[in-house]
Amino acid sequence: MIVRIATEAQYRLPDGDVDRLNDLDNQAVEAVDAGDESRFQQLFEQMLTLVRTDGQRVADDELVESDVILPPPDVTFAEAASEFTGEGLIPD
């Protein structure tokens, strides 16, 4: 899976991490729905860390379509509320 972190880079995430990212995404949706900003920020940071540490950065000169686009690392809770809804960023 190719994951883009907006304003940052694209990463090739190993298949074994896709379910973990999806689980974090679903939990982030629940945190947003509950109005729990602190929990959301914690989960979103875990998502970013997973992608950055387990993913392999795609070279800047390589053109590949992203399967998932995560918001920028500095996303506000209000902005997240419009993106982390329903099935989240990663549909089941």
C-alpha positions in Angstrom: 0.0 0.0 0.0 1.3 3.5 -0.9 0.6 6.0 1.9 1.1 9.7 1.5 1.5 12.0 4.5 0.3 15.3 3.1 3.0 18.0 2.9 5.7 15.3 3.6 6.3 12.2 1.4 5.0 8.9 0.1 5.8 5.6 1.8 5.4 1.9 0.7 3.8 0.3 3.7 4.3 -3.5 4.1 1.2 -5.5 3.8 1.6 -6.7 7.3 1.1 -3.2 8.6 -2.1 -2.3 6.6 -4.4 -3.9 9.2 -2.6 -2.1 12.1 -3.0 1.3 10.2 -6.6 0.5 9.5 -7.2 -0.3 13.2 -5.6 3.0 14.3 -7.7 4.8 11.7 -10.9 3.3 13.0 -9.9 4.2 16.6 -9.1 7.8 15.4 -12.6 8.0 13.9 -14.1 6.9 17.2 -12.0 9.5 19.1 -13.2 12.3 16.8 -16.8 11.1 17.1 -16.4 11.2 20.9 -14.9 14.7 20.8 -11.7 13.3 22.5 -9.0 15.5 21.0 -6.2 14.2 23.2 -7.0 10.6 22.2 -7.2 11.5 18.6 -3.8 13.3 18.6 -2.2 10.2 20.3 -3.7 7.8 17.7 -2.8 10.1 14.8 0.8 10.3 16.0 0.9 6.5 16.1 -0.4 6.3 12.5 2.3 8.7 11.4 5.0 6.8 13.3 3.9 3.5 11.9 4.1 4.8 8.3 7.4 6.6 8.8 9.2 3.7 10.6 7.8 0.7 8.9 7.2 2.2 5.5 9.9 2.6 2.8 10.0 6.2 1.5 9.2 6.4 -2.2 11.8 8.3 -4.2 10.8 11.9 -5.1 11.3 11.1 -8.8 9.1 8.0 -8.7 5.5 8.7 -9.7 3.1 6.3 -7.9 -0.6 6.8 -7.0 -1.3 6.9 -3.3 -3.8 4.4 -1.9 -4.2 6.5 1.3 -3.5 10.1 2.0 -3.0 11.0 5.7 -3.5 14.6 6.7 -0.4 16.7 7.4 1.2 16.1 10.8 0.0 19.5 12.1 -3.7 18.8 11.3 -6.0 20.4 13.8 -8.8 18.6 15.6 -11.4 20.6 13.8 -9.8 19.7 10.4 -9.6 16.1 11.5 -13.3 16.0 12.2 -14.0 16.5 8.5 -11.6 13.7 7.4 -11.9 11.1 10.1 -15.5 10.2 9.6 -17.5 7.1 8.7 -15.1 4.4 7.6 -12.2 6.7 8.1 -9.3 7.3 5.7 -9.0 3.6 5.0 -12.3 1.9 4.0 -12.7 -1.6 5.3 
